[in-house]
Amino acid sequence: MEGLNSNLNLNEDAPPRVMPRIGDWGPLEVPATRQKRRMRWWVILLLLAVLAALVGYGYWVYTMLR
């Protein structure tokens, strides 16, 4: 019967230094889902740009050595 008396405090076992500060309507300074989704796309684009730069540099070095 743990489901009927479950503890809704998800931060209970976390150390105090990693617990979010709680405001009136929930945690403070926690990014929203929309911000996390936007950041995920920026990271993917950044990684693709870095990969393209590395491939371009590798091709340039290959043509110089050939």
Buried (B, 14 or more C-beta within 10 A) or exposed (E): EEEEEEEEEEEEEEEEEEEEEEEEEEEEEEEEEEEEEEEEEEEEEEEEEEEEEEEEEEEEEEEEEE
